[in-house]
């Protein structure tokens, strides 16, 4: 897992009803158990930071005391700066214990001048863990030196301080641990880092259900990047929606408006000429680019390929119709447009899996069961596990991300799979799928990979539908749903 994956799993577990205090309790207990497996009761020195890593150390101190260890805890920060409620609560517990009745010493060290060598048989690095970025500051930098100079068993919590949790690299200096105790799953950097720093790796189960990773949840919104305060128009994504026909003018408009709700700066609809005034009338926020005739045809492809170069992502297919000439144009566009792309609705019926592998950019297809059959020639089974396997197979064959819409959305790419259960029966109304396609395009335009863009869009779109249902029951429209998308963010 990446550190971000772990943050997401923590938050999703909390949304499932598992308090973060329980996760920290389990982590600290697991850390103490690893220490007790390697050492008989002896002196343990814990150097703690003001993040969750330090909180794990505070909990471990309690369990180690109960096992007969003598424990010193040094907090290298002002207690008022402890970052999480859970860590702060466990710090307060240590204050209650430290009344002279237990072999516990608790001290705050905000100045590196007060850090001295330790003779403890076990030295615990609970300083930064996965929170490290760049060169270490004081007093943490000196604490790393003190830990490395110690003769006792050196145990790092989650990640040795100073080792980059993503790359495994050391920019400045780092703790040279004998054992690294990590929680839930091994972090990416541990697999890459030199054994000189991580030592042996022990993984502790802290009670996060597999469903906290498999299903989308509010924690997944942590994957969203922050908007640069100095950004200007166009830097937060530009989406081109290609679609519409004389029967369907609303579909591309809904997709484009959903993309704006997803945070892009510019959303343009390229549609047949006769639809242009209709789509413009829906909203002054929409920019409309007129094509030829009543439907998309090969005469438009060169113009669209050139136009797409100005955009970060393309949404193709919303309301596009099923004309033979449109099918020719769609197949050309899928191959020739060199941008991340969402392929939806009628466009999927005009393609086969063999067309998409020629694309070198992220491709997301967003079918419902009928469109899935038209695209792949397979009918999704009723059993969820069987359906998941089929979606994975089609994703592999088409070298794309597949988002199969349903009561439980299934999102697959290569060997990765996610499930989404937000949404409700009211979303069977026409247009909600166009909103989903536009949202996916917005997330692609903002730099998310195809898989991540697809499962985030499924979660956000479904949550917007759930908020709409709270107000309207199941009697809401896709236009009603649009207004809730920004609230989810």
N, C-alpha and C positions, 0 to 999 in steps of 0.2 A: 504494500500500500504506500501511496504518497502521504505526507503529512496532511494534505488537504482531504484525501480519502478518509483519513482517521477522524478528522474534525467532522466530516459529513456523517460518518457512522455514529459518532457520539451523539450528534444532534438528532439523527433519525431514531436512535434508540430512546432518547429522551421523549421524542414525540410518540413513541410506542408505549410510554408509561414507565420507563426505567430511569429513575433519577440519576443525574450526574454524580450525586454523592455516592450512590451505590457503585457506580463504575470506578470512582476514585478509591472507595473502600476496597473493592476487589483487587485493584491494581496494587495498592499498598500491601494488602495481605499477601498477594502473590510474590511481591518483591521480598517480603520478610521470609516467606517459605523457601525461596531460592537461597537466600543467605543462610538459613538454618540447615539446609541440605549440605552446604559446603563447610560450615563452621559450627563447632560446639559453642555454647554461650561464652561470649567474650566481649571486648569493648568494640563498639561500632561508632564511627563518626560519620554523620550525614551532613553534607554541604548542600543547602537548598536555595533555590531561586524563588522568585515571586510568582511563578506560573504554575500550571498544573503539575509539572514535574516535581516542583517543591512540595505540592500537596500530597503527591504519592509518597514522598519521603516522610512527611509528617505522619501519615497513616502507618507506614512501615515501622516507624519508631514505637508506636503503641504496641503493635504485635510483637516486636522484638523484646520489649520490656517484659511482656507476659511470658515469653519463652526463656527469660533469665538473662538476657543480654544487658550490658551496661551501654547506655546510648547517649551520645552527644549530638545535638542538632544546632547547626549554625545557619541562620538565615542571613543571606548576603543582600539584604534589602530592608527598607523601612516596611514594617508590617502593614502600614496604611496603603502601601503600593501593591499588596498582593492582588493579583488580577482576577481571580475567580472567587465566587461565593463559596464554592466547595473547599478550595484550599484555605480560605480565610477561616471557615468553620473548624477545619482540622488544626489550624494553628491555635485557635482559641482553646481547643481541647487540650493541646500540649501545655498551655499555660495553666490549665486546671490541674493537670497531673503533676506539674513541676512544683511540688510543695514540700519536698524533702523526704517524701515517703517512698519514692522510687529512685533507682539509680539512673536518673535522667538529668541531663544538663541542657538547657535551652538558652541560646544567646543570639543576639542580633549583632552582626558585624557589617557595618556599612563602609568601613575604611579598610583597605588592604593592609594597612600598617599593623592591624590587629590579628592578621592571619599568621599562625605559627605552625610549624611541622606537627604532625600527629603521630602518636605511637599506637594508634588503634589497630587491632588485627583485621578489621574490615573498614574500608573507606567507601562511602557511597556518594556518587556524583548525581545529585538531583538538582542540578543547576539550571540548565537550559533545555536539554534534550532536543526535540525537534524544533525548538524556537530559535536556534542559532542562525544568524545572518552576518556574514562578513567577519571582520576582526573582532576579537573579544575585548570588552571594556572592563575596567576595574570596578569592583574588586574581583569579578569573575576570572579575569586573566590570571591574577596571582593565585586564586583558589585552584585553578587547573595545575599550576606549578606545584602547589602543596600536595595535591592528590597524586600527581605523578611521582613525587619524591617519597611518598609513603611506602613503607615496606609491606603493609597489610594487603589483603585481598581487595582489589579495586573493582567495584560494581557500578556500572553506569545504568541509569534509568532511561529506558526507551531508546536513547541515542547518546553516545559519548559527547559531552560538551565540546564544541569546536568542529565536529564532523558535520558537514552539510547533509541534511536529511534527504535531499533529492539526489545529489550527485555522488555523495560519499567522499567528497574531497575535503581537504583541510586547508583553509586559506591562511591561517595564522598559526595557531597551536591547538592541541586537542588532548583530552584525557586519554590515556592509554589504559583501557579497561582490561581486566582479566575476564570479566563476564559482562555482557550487556543483557539486561532484562527488558524485553519489549512486550507490548500488550496487544492482544487480539490477533495481530498478524505482523510479520516482519516488514519493516519500512524499507522502501526502495534503497535508500542510502546505505543501509546495513549490508545489503547483498553486494554492494560495489566497494565499500570501504575496505581499507587494509586491515587484516587481522591484527596488526600491531595496535590498532586503536579499539576495535570492537571485541577482541578476544573471542570467547565462545558465546553463542547466542541462545538465550532461553526465552521461549514465548509463553506468556501467561494468558489464559482465558479469563477475561474480566466480565463475561456475561452478556456481551453484545450479540443479539440473535443474528443469524445469517440473513434474515429478512430485512435487517437495517441496511444491508448493502444491496440485496437483490431488488427490493422495492424502492421506488423514489420516495422522497420525503422532504420536509422543509429544510433539512440539512443540506440537500443538494443545491439549494439556492446560494450556499456559501461558495460554490464554484464560479459564481458570477464575478467578473472583475469590477473594480470601481472605475467610474468615469473620471478621466483626467479633468481637474478643475480648469485647466487652461485650454481645453480642447475647443475646436471651432467646427463649424458645419461640415459634415462629411466624415469627421474622424471617428465617429461612433457607429459607422456602418451605413452602407447604401445597398438597398435591395431593389432588384428589378423583377416585377411580376409579369410573366408572359401568359396571357390567357384571355378568356372571354369569347363569346360567340353571340349570334343574334338571339339565342334562347337564354343565355346566361350572362348577364352583365354584372350581377351582384357578386359572383364568386371571386373574381380577381380583385374587386374593390375591398371585400372583406379581408382577403389575404394581405393586401397592401396596408390596410388600416391596422390589422393585427401586428404587422411588422413595426409600424410606428409605435404601437403600444408596447412592443418588445424593446423599444429604446433606440432604434436606428434613427439617424438624422434625416435620411432621404428615402422615400419609398415611391417608386414609379411604376405605373401600370402601362404596359405595351399591349394594345388591343386593336381589333379591327376598327377601321375608321368610323363606321356608323355608330359604334358604341361609345366613342370618345366623349361626346357631350353628355351622355347619360351618366357615365362614370364620374365625370367632373362634377356633376350635380350632386353626387352623394356627399362629398366633403371638400371644402377648400384646402384641406391638408394633402390631397392627392395630386400628384403630377401625372399627366396622361400623355403618352406618346402614341400617336396614331399610326396604324399600319394600313395596308390596302384591303379592299374588298370587305365581304361580310364575315370572313373567317380567315384564320391563319393559313398561309400557303407558302410554297417554296419561293415565291417572289420576295417574301419578307425575310428569308433566312440570313442573307448577307448583311442586311441592315441590322438585324437583331444581334448577330455575332459581333459586329462592330460596336453596337450600343452597349453590349454586355461588358465590354472592356472597362467601362467607367464605374462598374459596380463591384461590390465585394461578394455578393451571392445572388443567385437567380432562383426564382420559384416558377416552375413550368407546369401548366396543365389545368389550373383552376378555371372551370367553365369553358374549356377550349373547344369542346364539340368533337364529333367523330367523322368529319369529312375526310375523304381519301387524300386530298391534297394536304390537309392538316397533318395527317399521319406521316407523310413524306417530310414535311417541315420539322415535325417533332423529332423524328429520328436523326435528321441532320443536326439539329440544335443540340441534342444530347451529346453527340460526338464532338461537335466543333466548338461549343462554348467552353472556354477555359477557366471556369469559375466554379466554386462549390455550388451545388445545385440540389434543390428539392423538386422531386417529380411526383405529381399528385394527380388524382382524379382520372379524366379521360386519357391523359398522356400515358398513364401506366398501361392502359388497354392496347395502346399502339406499339408497345415495346415488348421485347422478350429479354430474359436475363442476359443473353449473349451480347446485347448492345452496350450495356453499361461498363464492362471491363475495359473498354477502350478509353474510358475517362481516367485522367490522372489525378483529379481533384475529388474531394469528399462529395459523395452522392448519397442523398437520403430519399427513400421512397416511403410514401405514407398511405398505404392501401387499407381499405376495409376488406372484409372477407371476400366480397365479390370481385373487387379489383385485384386482390391477391391471387385469386384463381385466374383472372384474365392475364395477369403478368406471368405467373409461374406454371399454370396448368394444374395446380394442386388445390384441393379443398381443405381448409384448416380443420383438423379434428376437434372434437369437443373437449377431450381430456387436455388439461392445461400443460402437463409435462410433454405430451406428444406434440401439442401445438408449438411449444417452445423449441423442440427439436426441429420441427419443420421450418420454422422461421429462421433458425440458425443455418440450416442447410441452404435456404434460398439466399440468405445474406452472403454466405460463402460463394455460392455459384455466381451471384451477380456482382460480387466485390463491392457491395454497397451496405449502407445501414438500412435495415428494414424496420419500419414502425408499423406494426399491424394493429389497427385500431379495434377496440372491442370493450367489453365490460372490464376486462383487464387488458391494458395495452401491453404488447410484447415488443421490445426494442432489442435488436441483435446486430452485432457487427463482429466478424471473424469468430473468436471464441468468447466474446463478451456478450452478456445478456442482462437486461434490466426489465422489471415489470412496473407498471403504473396502474394504480387502482383509484386515482382521483377521477371525478366525473360522475354522471348520473343519467338516468333514462331520458331526462329532458334534452340531453345533447344529441338525441336522434334527429332533432330538427335540422333542416338543411342549412349549410353554411358553417357549422362548427368545425368541420374538417378543413375548410378553407382558412379559418382562423388558425388552426394548428399548423398548416403549411406555411402561412406567413410568419408565425412565431418561430418556426424552425429556421426559416430563411434569415430572420433577424439575428438569431443566435449564431448561425454560420457566419454572417456578415461581421459579427463582433469578435470573431476569432475562435469560437468553440469548434472542436472537431465534430464530424458528422454524428458520431454515437452520442456524445454529450449533448449536442444541440437537440437531437431527437428526444432523448429522455427528459431533458429539462423542459422542452416545449410541451411534451405530453403532460407532465406534472402541472405546469403553469396553466395550460389550457383547461385541464380538468378541474383545477382549483377555481378558476374563474367561473366555470360552469356551476360548481358547487355553491359559490357565493350568489350567483344569479338565482339558483334554486331556493336558497334561503329567503330571498325576497319575493320571487314570483311563483314558487312551486316549480312544477315542470313545464309551466306555460311561458317559457321565455324564448326569445329569438337569438340568432347569432349576433345581431346588432346589440342586443342587451348584454350578451357575454363580453363583447369588446370592451365595454366600459369598466369591467372588473379586472382586466389583464394588468394594468399598471398597479392596481392595489396589491396584487400578489407579489410583485417585485418589492 
